[in-house]
Amino acid sequence: MRILDIIDKKKKGLELSKEEIKYFVDEYTNGNIPDYQASALIMAMFINKMTPEETANLTLSMAYSGKVLDLSDIEGIKVDKHSTGGVGDKVSLVVAPIVASCKIPVAKMSGRGLGFTGGTIDKLESIEGFKTNMTIDEFKSHVRDHGIVVCGQTDALAPADKKIYALRDVTSTVDNISLIAASIMSKKIASGADAIVLDIKVGSGAFMKTIEDAEILAKTMVDIGRNLNKRTICIISGMDEPLGFGIGNIIEVREAIEVLKGNGPKDLLEVCLTISSIMVYLGKKANSIDDAREIVLKSINDGSAYRKFREWIECQGGDLSIIDNISEYKKASRINTFVAKEDGYIGSINAQEIGKIAMLLGAGRETKESVIDSSVGLIFEKKVSDYVKVGDVICQIHHNGYKDINMIIEQLDKNINISKQKQTKGELIYRIIK
């Protein structure tokens, strides 16, 4: 086979065979296909779309490009969770310790920032000492001994997805249902979980812009899970404004800790409760999702979820003195504010553009080589439907001497609308697909 022939075939909109897809995945993973040819093929897949068979074959080829973990020797139903990515989405930092505190093992492999969304691994690595790179034996021992582990993608587990994921990030080929489904499910298959909960974001701050597309993606992934005997449930949740108040790596860690302590923004808490409840249900610790919600709330209220969070951070090398003094850790050197220029109600916040603004400040990656500043970002004091008067602070800008802060303020002004009429917030949880 030749990669040039495979590119040409997909460019013409033809269906690739299982063997052709496996050839591309294996050869690119092994470094025998350069980025520019891989980019051309991925763009052809993006533009001409992929059939269900192509999607399934890409998923399996990426999953089996490295080792596939066998966690059957660890007691209990191992449950994993994944989000398609959103602005201010720090849900995994909250959900993982909640579920683990309910005696359900959480074995999770996460990614770094993708486009305008933040990555769980970047957020965790903003905690000094926290280790996300580990061997398979270390991964399994964390699950066995602590009931929780979140690691980055390794050369051993789904290495093809790691390379393709990074390439899609910088070639504008992220928001494609087949590529998203294959990426997510390949990681879930490789990391050995028994059951999977998927949070599909929809709205201005998500890769899925419509409910219809989100449903197609959900059903695609549920079908993949079913065919592989992995119970999979998807929720479709709203992302028309940032989730919670904070955007930026250590800023989001602080907010996640507040939720685990029983505080924090109501929208973030609700999404975390919904996902945690489904995971506890799949872990067979409750007979229904409603019953599971009571168990989840108890874990927060009695402090066991936060205690599990501290245990998790410590067992992966994080400095607990940082966690105990997180409000003072890695503060940006400067704070500017974006204020209301008129009286009225916050009518809309363009979450995608807000994510891009945070990326400009250094909270995300513009290229594969970009270095993240974990201290910078945005903190909203007002959200959609909140009333503001002239001069009220809508958003804090945390930065380290950004060269053109006036441009940042202008961009915020363009993407935060103030209305004379109070606006109804969009749905937070649209539906659950089993």
Secondary structure by P-SEA (a helix, b strand, c coil): ccaaaaaaaaaacccccaaaaaaaaaaaaaccccaaaaaaaaaaaaaacccaaaaaaaaaaaaaccccccccccccbbbbbbbcccccccccccaaaaaaaacbbbbbbbcccccccccaaaaaaccccccccccaaaaaaaaaaccbbbbccccccaaaaaaaaaaaaaacccccaaaaaaaaaaaaaaacccbbbbbbbbccccccccaaaaaaaaaaaaaaaaaaccbbbbbbbbccccccccccaaaaaaaaaaaaaccccaaaaaaaaaaaaaaaaaacccccaaaaaaaaaaaaaaaaaaaaaaaaaaaacccaaaaaaccccccccbbbbbbbcccccccccaaaaaaaaaaaaccccccccccccccbbbbbccccccccccccccbbbbccccccaaaaaaaaaacbbbbcbbbbbccccccccc
